[in-house]
Amino acid sequence: MVEIKNVAIVGASGALGEPILKALVESGKFSVTVVKRPSSKASFPASVKVVTADTSSVESVTAAFQGQDAVVSAVGVEGMQGQHVLIDAAIAAGVKRFLPSEFGCDISNPKVAALPVFAHKIATQKHLQKALAAKPGMTYTYVSNGSFLDWGLSNGFLLDTKEGKPTIYDDGKTVFSATTLASVGQAVVGILSHYEETKNRVVYVRDIDISQKRLLEIAQKVAPEKKWEPVNVSTVDIEKSSNEGLARGEFTFPVIAGFLCRAIFGEGYGNKFEKDDNALLGITGKTEADVEAIFKTLLASGK
Ligand SMILES: NC(=O)c1ccc[n+]([C@@H]2O[C@H](COP(=O)([O-])OP(=O)(O)OC[C@H]3O[C@@H](n4cnc5c(N)ncnc54)[C@H](OP(=O)(O)O)[C@@H]3O)[C@@H](O)[C@H]2O)c1
């Protein structure tokens, strides 16, 4: 039986990397090493070993990955294209499990995969499969957690509460799966604790299935005194506008967000998972009362 003991994480200072690092450390199950790039200004808890590597060099990253059983990549948009370096280095260093930076929509859904915003994630999967076909040994897990629940609410992405004029995509009734950052961290701990069961496949995790319509109702319940004036937008139109932006060579936040909105709120994108691995990974889920608590905190802080 393979046991994962030594875990390296790349992108540990990011919005997702931080909670994954916290979950790995707090589980007490692993010896955790952060691999950061030379330009990183991030600092980490003293209990964590930190190694600096040139993430554009397979040799440099291979040296950083020596002795690691698993590598978790939580790099963001900027590091997405360079993940082939992490994969080649992990294979060269004899790593047993690699988790690429997926952590979102289910890109095994063809409609999701066709959206340009996921091109680097698709390319990373292709590189991984090709590299493993040439040199088998390392295993992988792709994590599909839907939308980040707390992050998506605090950024106004799932429902903008700040101005009281949230954009509601299509009819707002599309139900999508969403997961808090802490639960994604917990899922990573669960994956690395269940080597066989999570080997070479997509694992699905979610805290809740919910729609924008329901989110708005909960927000209205939390802040009835606020004037709520939802604005309806079609995900077909927003995808069209993102495609036009892309054709002009723009890969800006609005362009990226337009494609993401299509994937999360559009019909037929597998936004609500048909199954999940919650029980295996120790994810207990969230209730609408938990969502209400998130809104209370956000609205109290003026977000
Ligand atoms: N499901 C959702 O709703 C949702 C929402 C947001 C993100 N995500 C996904 O979550 C994952 C992480 O995204 P994030 O938003 O947490 O990212 P982020 O906040 O932008 O963090 C990026 C991290 O990657 C590191 N990094 C950037 N470029 C790098 C490179 N070339 N080499 C090595 N490290 C590099 C940064 O480190 P330093 O700056 O310290 O060097 C930082 O720690 C992505 O897969 C993203 O698509 C999903």
The ligand as a Gaussian input file, in Angstrom:
#p B3LYP/6-31G(d) Opt

LIG

0 1
 N      -13.635000      27.215000      -8.631000
 C      -13.489000      28.512000      -8.511000
 O      -14.465000      29.258000      -8.259000
 C      -12.125000      29.111000      -8.630000
 C      -11.912000      30.468000      -8.359000
 C      -10.610000      30.960000      -8.418000
 C       -9.574000      30.113000      -8.763000
 N       -9.815000      28.810000      -9.035000
 C       -8.713000      27.886000      -9.383000
 O       -7.890000      27.705000      -8.233000
 C       -6.534000      27.547000      -8.633000
 C       -5.658000      28.559000      -7.893000
 O       -6.071000      29.857000      -8.247000
 P       -5.894000      31.099000      -7.250000
 O       -6.916000      32.103000      -7.628000
 O       -5.812000      30.607000      -5.850000
 O       -4.489000      31.634000      -7.693000
 P       -3.744000      32.956000      -7.139000
 O       -4.429000      33.501000      -5.946000
 O       -3.518000      33.817000      -8.311000
 O       -2.375000      32.352000      -6.612000
 C       -1.385000      32.023000      -7.457000
 C       -0.271000      31.315000      -6.704000
 O        0.539000      30.730000      -7.685000
 C        1.872000      31.169000      -7.500000
 N        2.438000      31.338000      -8.843000
 C        2.036000      32.181000      -9.805000
 N        2.772000      31.996000     -10.909000
 C        3.626000      31.011000     -10.628000
 C        4.631000      30.359000     -11.370000
 N        4.921000      30.723000     -12.611000
 N        5.303000      29.375000     -10.760000
 C        5.019000      29.032000      -9.494000
 N        4.103000      29.606000      -8.735000
 C        3.409000      30.581000      -9.319000
 C        1.813000      32.443000      -6.688000
 O        2.964000      32.497000      -5.893000
 P        3.837000      33.795000      -5.558000
 O        3.111000      35.005000      -6.103000
 O        3.972000      33.766000      -4.085000
 O        5.088000      33.532000      -6.260000
 C        0.571000      32.200000      -5.843000
 O        0.915000      31.457000      -4.676000
 C       -6.529000      27.698000     -10.158000
 O       -6.603000      26.442000     -10.742000
 C       -7.806000      28.456000     -10.443000
 O       -8.336000      28.222000     -11.724000
 C      -11.056000      28.302000      -8.978000

